[in-house]
């Protein structure tokens, strides 16, 4: 006996929108707790193959396998951090040269503005001093916000490995929970959804790592060719910041320009840095992203941009980073639920060449038959009226 109640479309649409708005609101108010959990989930899914190899192939206990896997992840992160710290120390030793070259570069900009826009150097400096004073007035608030942000980042860095270990440890426990949450008749579909989510997340995160490596290598080679001193560090920073959609490459470009001033304030070097970043971005957007990322996560650009903007509004940079994998998971769920399948299609990147409206032929035939019957019924009446008119004329 089927007890499923089918509501009208407008009621189902209202329920869907209310659910999405409720989930978004929950994510907004609980971002401090949920963001580290989501980040840990991505890393845990990426580390599943290592954990499964240790647990099933080498017969390690589940707790020991999860511990070793998490330690591998932590040591890899610490290795990257140590390399960055070592290279940044070298840049710090050249801070005096950077400061001197920045001042020379600013002086050249002043002269350029004076010669082309007729704004005196004194007026430019006065404007800069006014802006600086306004910034100083807001300095206390900025420092307070920065300290809170730094403390939150440090807390998240501490919590993410812990959450990753716990997700690896209780993976089977969570699977049993989902099986209890849904009836037995839904288990095949649930298993298919979970399998696709795991493959999509693993493919996406591994694709991001490959993209980061390729961008780092290309940027390092380009910076080495034009003569930037700390090309390895700046290439790695560019690859890491490129993971942040849209704004990451801008931040990396600014840092690269500042670091390039350790050698010379020459404008040609700065233009070379901009050219290298532009070329790498063209290669990334037109070759790497379509091949490595878009083939893993089939989300169209329109939905991706909206999702990244909403993610940034909810949780800042972390929200922008998590937007795409969350959208991919949502799309997988939508595709497997019949009533939500149109929404999954809306999020996808399958572009049809053309669309032909489908009509119910039987219904159309019945409408044509009714229309013909109405015409036949109206014909005698019109004839009688016509005859009556002619008879009136004869009289």
C-alpha positions as CSV (number, residue, x, y, z in Angstrom):
1,X,0.0,0.0,0.0
2,X,1.4,3.4,-1.0
3,X,0.8,6.1,1.5
4,X,2.8,8.8,-0.3
5,X,1.0,12.1,-0.5
6,X,1.6,14.1,-3.7
7,X,1.4,17.8,-3.2
8,X,0.9,20.4,-5.9
9,X,4.0,21.9,-7.5
10,X,3.8,25.2,-5.8
11,X,3.7,23.5,-2.3
12,X,6.7,21.3,-3.2
13,X,8.6,24.4,-4.5
14,X,7.8,26.3,-1.3
15,X,9.1,23.4,0.8
16,X,12.3,23.2,-1.2
17,X,13.0,26.9,-1.0
18,X,12.2,27.0,2.7
19,X,14.5,24.1,3.3
20,X,17.4,25.7,1.3
21,X,17.0,29.0,3.2
22,X,16.9,27.2,6.5
23,X,20.1,25.3,5.7
24,X,21.8,28.5,4.6
25,X,20.8,30.2,7.8
26,X,22.1,27.3,9.9
27,X,25.4,27.4,8.1
28,X,25.6,31.2,8.7
29,X,25.0,31.1,12.4
30,X,27.0,27.9,12.9
31,X,30.0,28.7,10.6
32,X,32.5,28.8,13.5
33,X,31.7,25.1,14.3
34,X,30.8,23.8,10.8
35,X,33.6,25.2,8.7
36,X,36.4,23.2,10.5
37,X,34.1,20.1,10.2
38,X,33.6,20.5,6.5
39,X,37.3,21.1,5.9
40,X,38.1,18.0,7.9
41,X,35.5,16.0,5.9
42,X,37.2,17.0,2.7
43,X,40.7,16.0,3.9
44,X,39.3,12.7,5.5
45,X,37.7,11.7,2.2
46,X,40.9,12.4,0.4
47,X,42.8,10.3,3.0
48,X,40.3,7.3,2.8
49,X,42.6,5.3,0.4
50,X,45.6,5.6,2.7
51,X,43.5,4.7,5.7
52,X,41.8,1.7,3.9
53,X,45.2,0.5,2.8
54,X,46.6,0.5,6.3
55,X,43.5,-1.0,7.8
56,X,42.5,-3.7,5.2
57,X,45.7,-4.5,3.4
58,X,48.3,-4.2,6.3
59,X,45.7,-5.3,8.9
60,X,46.4,-2.4,11.2
61,X,43.8,-1.7,13.9
62,X,41.3,0.9,12.9
63,X,42.5,3.4,15.6
64,X,46.2,2.9,14.6
65,X,45.4,3.3,10.9
66,X,43.5,6.5,11.5
67,X,46.3,7.8,13.7
68,X,49.0,7.1,11.1
69,X,46.9,8.6,8.3
70,X,46.3,11.8,10.2
71,X,50.0,12.1,11.1
72,X,50.9,11.8,7.5
73,X,48.5,14.6,6.7
74,X,49.9,16.8,9.6
75,X,53.6,16.2,8.7
76,X,52.9,17.1,5.0
77,X,51.2,20.3,6.1
78,X,54.1,21.1,8.6
79,X,56.6,20.5,5.8
80,X,55.0,23.0,3.5
81,X,54.8,25.5,6.4
82,X,58.5,25.0,7.3
83,X,59.5,25.6,3.8
84,X,57.5,28.8,3.6
85,X,58.8,30.0,7.0
86,X,62.4,29.4,5.9
87,X,62.0,31.3,2.6
88,X,60.0,34.1,4.2
89,X,62.9,34.6,6.7
90,X,65.2,35.3,3.7
91,X,62.8,37.9,2.4
92,X,62.6,39.5,5.8
93,X,66.4,40.0,5.8
94,X,66.0,42.0,2.6
95,X,63.3,44.2,4.1
96,X,65.5,47.4,4.0
97,X,66.0,46.9,0.2
98,X,62.3,46.3,-0.3
99,X,61.4,49.5,1.7
100,X,63.9,51.5,-0.3
101,X,62.7,50.2,-3.7
102,X,59.1,50.8,-2.7
103,X,59.9,54.4,-1.9
104,X,61.7,54.8,-5.2
105,X,58.8,53.2,-7.0
106,X,56.3,55.5,-5.3
107,X,58.4,58.5,-6.3
108,X,58.3,57.4,-9.9
109,X,54.5,57.1,-9.7
110,X,54.2,60.6,-8.2
111,X,56.3,62.0,-11.1
112,X,54.1,60.1,-13.6
113,X,50.9,61.5,-12.1
114,X,52.4,65.0,-12.0
115,X,53.5,64.9,-15.6
116,X,50.3,63.3,-17.0
117,X,47.5,64.6,-14.8
118,X,48.9,67.9,-13.5
119,X,48.6,67.0,-9.9
120,X,51.5,68.2,-7.8
121,X,53.5,65.9,-5.6
122,X,52.6,68.0,-2.6
123,X,48.8,67.5,-3.3
124,X,49.3,63.8,-3.8
125,X,51.2,63.5,-0.5
126,X,48.5,65.5,1.3
127,X,45.8,63.2,0.0
128,X,47.9,60.1,1.1
129,X,48.3,61.7,4.6
130,X,44.5,62.3,4.9
131,X,43.8,58.7,4.0
132,X,46.5,57.5,6.4
133,X,45.0,59.5,9.3
134,X,41.6,58.0,8.6
135,X,43.2,54.6,8.6
136,X,44.9,55.3,12.0
137,X,41.6,56.3,13.5
138,X,40.2,52.9,12.6
139,X,43.4,51.2,13.5
140,X,42.2,49.9,16.9
141,X,39.2,48.3,15.4
142,X,41.3,46.7,12.7
143,X,43.8,45.4,15.1
144,X,41.0,43.9,17.3
145,X,39.4,42.2,14.3
146,X,42.8,40.9,13.1
147,X,43.6,39.4,16.4
148,X,40.2,37.7,16.5
149,X,40.7,36.4,13.0
150,X,44.2,35.1,13.8
151,X,43.0,33.3,16.9
152,X,40.1,31.7,14.9
153,X,42.5,30.5,12.3
154,X,44.8,29.0,14.9
155,X,41.9,27.3,16.5
156,X,40.7,25.9,13.2
157,X,44.2,24.7,12.3
158,X,44.2,22.8,15.6
159,X,40.7,21.4,15.2
160,X,40.9,20.2,11.6
161,X,43.4,17.4,12.2
162,X,41.4,16.3,15.3
163,X,38.1,16.2,13.3
164,X,39.9,14.4,10.4
165,X,41.1,11.7,12.8
166,X,37.6,11.3,14.3
167,X,35.9,11.0,10.9
168,X,38.4,8.4,9.8
169,X,38.0,6.5,13.1
170,X,34.1,6.6,13.1
171,X,33.6,6.2,9.4
172,X,31.8,2.8,9.8
173,X,29.8,4.3,12.7
174,X,28.5,7.0,10.5
175,X,27.6,4.5,7.8
176,X,25.5,2.5,10.2
177,X,23.8,5.8,11.3
178,X,22.8,6.6,7.7
179,X,21.5,3.0,7.2
180,X,19.3,3.4,10.4
181,X,18.1,6.8,9.3
182,X,16.5,5.4,6.1
183,X,14.4,2.4,5.4
184,X,15.9,-0.8,3.9
185,X,14.2,-0.1,0.5
186,X,16.3,3.1,0.2
187,X,19.6,1.5,1.0
188,X,20.7,0.8,-2.6
189,X,20.1,4.5,-3.5
190,X,21.8,5.7,-0.3
191,X,24.8,3.5,-1.1
192,X,25.0,4.9,-4.6
193,X,24.8,8.5,-3.3
194,X,27.5,8.0,-0.7
195,X,29.8,6.3,-3.2
196,X,29.3,9.1,-5.7
197,X,29.9,11.8,-3.0
198,X,33.2,10.0,-2.0
199,X,34.4,9.8,-5.6
200,X,33.4,13.4,-6.4
201,X,35.1,14.8,-3.3
202,X,38.3,12.7,-3.8
203,X,38.5,13.7,-7.5
204,X,37.9,17.4,-6.7
205,X,40.4,17.7,-3.9
206,X,43.1,15.7,-5.7
207,X,42.4,17.8,-8.8
208,X,42.9,21.0,-6.7
209,X,46.3,19.6,-5.5
210,X,47.4,18.8,-9.0
211,X,46.3,22.3,-10.1
212,X,48.2,23.9,-7.2
213,X,51.4,22.0,-8.2
214,X,51.2,22.8,-11.9
215,X,50.4,26.5,-11.2
216,X,53.3,26.7,-8.7
217,X,55.7,25.1,-11.1
218,X,54.7,27.3,-14.1
219,X,54.8,30.5,-11.9
220,X,58.2,29.6,-10.5
221,X,59.6,29.0,-14.0
222,X,58.2,32.3,-15.3
223,X,59.5,34.3,-12.3
224,X,63.0,32.6,-12.7
225,X,63.1,33.6,-16.4
226,X,62.4,37.3,-15.7
227,X,64.9,37.3,-12.8
228,X,62.8,37.4,-9.6
229,X,65.0,36.3,-6.6
230,X,62.6,34.2,-4.5
231,X,60.9,32.5,-7.4
232,X,60.3,29.1,-5.6
233,X,58.6,30.7,-2.6
234,X,56.5,33.1,-4.7
235,X,55.5,30.3,-7.1
236,X,54.4,28.1,-4.2
237,X,52.5,31.0,-2.6
238,X,50.8,31.7,-5.9
239,X,49.8,28.0,-6.3
240,X,48.3,27.9,-2.7
241,X,46.5,31.2,-3.0
242,X,45.1,30.1,-6.4
243,X,42.9,27.7,-4.5
244,X,40.9,30.7,-3.3
245,X,38.5,31.5,-6.2
246,X,38.9,34.8,-8.0
247,X,40.7,36.9,-5.3
248,X,43.5,34.4,-4.5
249,X,45.5,35.2,-7.7
250,X,45.1,38.9,-7.1
251,X,46.6,38.6,-3.6
252,X,49.4,36.4,-4.9
253,X,50.1,39.0,-7.6
254,X,50.4,41.8,-5.1
255,X,52.7,39.8,-2.8
256,X,54.9,38.8,-5.8
257,X,55.2,42.4,-6.9
258,X,56.3,43.5,-3.4
259,X,58.8,40.6,-3.1
260,X,60.2,41.4,-6.5
261,X,61.3,44.8,-5.2
262,X,64.1,43.1,-3.2
263,X,66.3,43.5,-6.3
264,X,65.3,46.6,-8.2
265,X,62.4,49.1,-8.5
266,X,62.5,48.8,-12.2
267,X,59.0,49.0,-13.7
268,X,59.9,46.4,-16.4
269,X,60.3,43.7,-13.7
270,X,56.9,44.6,-12.2
271,X,55.4,44.4,-15.7
272,X,57.1,41.0,-16.1
273,X,55.5,39.7,-12.9
274,X,52.1,40.8,-14.1
275,X,52.7,39.2,-17.5
276,X,53.7,35.9,-15.8
277,X,50.7,35.8,-13.6
278,X,48.4,36.7,-16.6
279,X,49.9,33.9,-18.7
280,X,49.6,31.3,-15.9
281,X,46.0,32.3,-15.3
282,X,45.2,31.9,-19.0
283,X,46.7,28.4,-19.0
284,X,44.9,27.6,-15.7
285,X,41.5,28.8,-16.7
286,X,41.5,27.4,-20.3
287,X,43.5,24.2,-19.9
288,X,43.9,23.1,-16.2
289,X,40.5,23.9,-14.8
290,X,38.4,22.4,-17.7
291,X,40.6,19.2,-17.7
292,X,41.3,18.7,-14.0
293,X,38.4,20.4,-12.2
294,X,35.4,20.6,-14.4
295,X,35.6,17.0,-15.4
296,X,35.4,16.0,-11.8
297,X,32.7,18.4,-10.6
298,X,30.0,18.9,-13.2
299,X,28.7,22.3,-12.0
300,X,27.9,25.0,-14.5
301,X,29.7,28.4,-14.3
302,X,26.5,30.3,-13.4
303,X,25.7,28.2,-10.3
304,X,29.4,28.1,-9.4
305,X,29.8,31.9,-9.3
306,X,26.6,32.3,-7.3
307,X,27.6,29.6,-4.9
308,X,31.1,31.1,-4.4
309,X,29.5,34.6,-3.7
310,X,27.1,33.1,-1.2
311,X,29.8,31.1,0.4
312,X,32.0,34.1,0.7
313,X,29.1,36.1,2.3
314,X,28.5,33.3,4.8
315,X,32.0,32.3,5.8
316,X,34.5,34.5,4.0
317,X,37.5,32.8,2.2
318,X,36.7,29.4,3.8
319,X,33.2,29.6,2.5
320,X,34.4,30.4,-1.0
321,X,36.8,27.4,-0.9
322,X,34.0,25.0,0.3
323,X,31.3,26.3,-2.1
324,X,32.2,24.1,-5.0
325,X,32.4,20.7,-3.2
326,X,29.3,21.5,-1.2
327,X,27.4,22.3,-4.5
328,X,28.8,19.0,-6.0
329,X,27.4,17.0,-3.0
330,X,24.0,18.8,-3.2
331,X,23.8,18.1,-7.0
332,X,24.5,14.4,-6.4
333,X,21.7,14.2,-3.9
334,X,19.3,16.2,-6.1
335,X,20.0,13.9,-9.1
336,X,19.1,10.8,-7.1
337,X,15.8,12.1,-5.7
338,X,13.0,12.2,-8.3
339,X,11.2,15.3,-7.0
340,X,14.5,17.2,-6.9
341,X,16.0,16.0,-10.1
342,X,15.1,19.2,-12.1
343,X,17.2,21.2,-9.6
344,X,20.1,18.9,-10.1
345,X,19.8,19.3,-13.9
346,X,19.7,23.1,-13.3
347,X,23.1,22.9,-11.5
348,X,24.7,20.7,-14.1
349,X,26.8,21.7,-17.1
350,X,24.9,19.6,-19.7
351,X,24.0,22.1,-22.4
352,X,21.4,20.8,-24.9
353,X,21.8,21.9,-28.5
354,X,18.1,22.6,-28.9
355,X,14.8,22.0,-27.1
356,X,11.5,20.8,-28.5
357,X,8.4,21.1,-26.4
358,X,6.7,17.7,-25.9
359,X,2.9,17.6,-26.3
360,X,0.5,14.9,-25.2
361,X,-0.6,13.6,-28.6
362,X,-3.7,11.9,-27.2
363,X,-4.8,15.1,-25.4
364,X,-4.1,17.1,-28.5
365,X,-6.1,14.8,-30.7
366,X,-9.0,15.0,-28.2
367,X,-8.9,18.8,-28.3
368,X,-8.9,18.8,-32.1
369,X,-11.9,16.4,-32.1
370,X,-13.9,18.6,-29.6
371,X,-13.0,21.7,-31.8
372,X,-14.3,19.9,-34.9
373,X,-17.5,18.9,-33.1
374,X,-18.1,22.5,-32.1
375,X,-17.7,23.7,-35.7
376,X,-20.2,21.1,-36.9
377,X,-22.7,22.0,-34.2
378,X,-22.5,25.7,-35.2
379,X,-22.8,25.1,-39.0
380,X,-26.7,24.4,-39.1
381,X,-27.4,27.5,-37.1
382,X,-25.4,29.7,-39.4
383,X,-27.2,28.1,-42.4
384,X,-30.7,28.6,-41.0
385,X,-29.8,32.2,-40.3
386,X,-28.6,32.7,-43.9
387,X,-31.8,31.1,-45.3
388,X,-34.0,33.2,-43.1
389,X,-32.2,36.3,-44.4
390,X,-32.7,35.3,-48.0
391,X,-36.4,34.5,-47.4
392,X,-36.9,37.9,-45.8
393,X,-35.5,39.6,-48.9
394,X,-37.9,37.6,-51.2
395,X,-40.8,38.8,-49.1
